[in-house]
Amino acid sequence: MKLITGEQKLLAILAHISYFLGGLGFIIAPLVIFLLKKHDTFVYEHAKQALVAHLAILVASFLVGSLCALLIGVFLLPIVGILWLILLVTSIIAAIKAFNGEYYEYPFIQGLVDKL
């Protein structure tokens, strides 16, 4: 088994919890890590998982926000809230796995991740 360095763990953790950066930082941080660390399998896989998860929640939020203009989306707001909560919990789990030098796959989105 290959030894995972502290820098690799830090970058993987940052990719997962980048939504704390606010704004579009939760997309930009994992994207930059994903693009710059293609040679590092551990960091690359963690950044890819985080990027797809964050993009999925961004798209869902945008769609529901757009539907709110038609008053339909108001009923979908609790679902988006639950999705954000799931992202928070799974991101923390992924960060812990990265800290331990382990890989993690987000639930529900693996088909999208495999296509990337």
C-alpha positions in Angstrom: 0.0 0.0 0.0 1.3 3.4 -1.0 1.9 5.9 1.9 -0.4 8.9 1.8 1.3 12.1 2.7 -0.1 14.9 4.8 -0.3 17.2 1.8 -2.4 14.6 -0.1 -4.7 14.3 2.9 -5.1 18.0 3.3 -5.9 18.6 -0.4 -8.5 15.7 -0.4 -10.1 17.1 2.8 -10.2 20.6 1.3 -12.0 19.3 -1.8 -14.7 17.7 0.3 -15.3 20.5 2.7 -14.8 23.4 0.3 -18.5 24.5 0.7 -17.3 26.3 3.8 -15.5 28.7 1.5 -18.8 30.2 0.5 -20.0 31.4 -2.9 -18.7 29.4 -5.8 -15.7 28.3 -3.8 -17.3 25.0 -3.2 -17.0 24.3 -7.0 -13.8 26.2 -7.7 -11.6 24.5 -5.0 -12.3 20.9 -6.0 -12.1 21.8 -9.7 -8.7 23.4 -9.3 -7.5 20.4 -7.2 -9.0 18.0 -9.7 -7.2 19.7 -12.6 -3.8 20.2 -10.9 -3.5 16.8 -9.3 -4.3 14.4 -12.1 -1.0 12.5 -11.5 -1.9 11.9 -7.8 -4.6 9.1 -7.8 -5.6 9.6 -4.1 -6.2 13.4 -4.4 -7.6 13.2 -7.9 -10.2 10.6 -6.9 -11.3 12.6 -3.8 -11.5 15.8 -5.8 -13.5 14.1 -8.5 -16.0 12.7 -6.0 -16.3 16.1 -4.3 -16.6 18.0 -7.6 -19.4 15.8 -8.9 -21.3 15.9 -5.6 -21.0 19.7 -5.4 -22.1 20.2 -9.0 -25.1 17.9 -8.5 -26.3 19.9 -5.5 -25.7 23.2 -7.4 -27.8 22.1 -10.3 -30.6 20.8 -8.0 -30.6 24.1 -6.1 -30.6 26.1 -9.3 -33.5 24.1 -10.8 -35.6 24.4 -7.6 -34.7 28.1 -7.3 -35.9 28.6 -10.9 -39.1 26.7 -10.2 -39.7 29.0 -7.2 -40.4 31.8 -9.6 -43.3 29.7 -10.8 -44.3 28.9 -7.2 -43.9 25.2 -8.0 -40.4 25.1 -6.4 -41.6 26.2 -3.0 -42.8 22.7 -2.5 -39.4 21.3 -3.5 -37.4 23.5 -1.0 -37.5 20.9 1.8 -36.1 18.3 -0.6 -33.2 20.6 -1.5 -32.7 21.3 2.2 -32.4 17.5 2.8 -30.0 17.2 -0.1 -27.8 19.9 1.4 -27.9 18.1 4.7 -26.9 14.8 3.0 -24.1 16.6 1.3 -22.9 18.0 4.6 -22.9 14.6 6.3 -21.3 12.7 3.4 -18.7 15.4 3.0 -17.7 15.1 6.6 -17.5 11.3 6.3 -15.4 11.7 3.1 -13.1 14.2 4.9 -12.6 11.7 7.7 -11.9 8.9 5.2 -9.4 11.1 3.5 -7.7 12.0 6.8 -7.4 8.2 7.4 -5.9 7.7 3.9 -8.9 5.9 2.6 -11.0 6.4 -0.5 -14.7 7.3 -0.4 -17.6 7.2 -2.8 -20.5 9.5 -2.4 -23.9 7.7 -2.4 -26.3 8.2 -5.3 -23.9 9.9 -7.7 -21.4 7.1 -8.6 -22.8 6.8 -12.1 -21.9 10.4 -12.8 -18.5 10.1 -11.2 -17.6 7.1 -13.3 -18.4 9.0 -16.5 -15.9 11.8 -15.6 
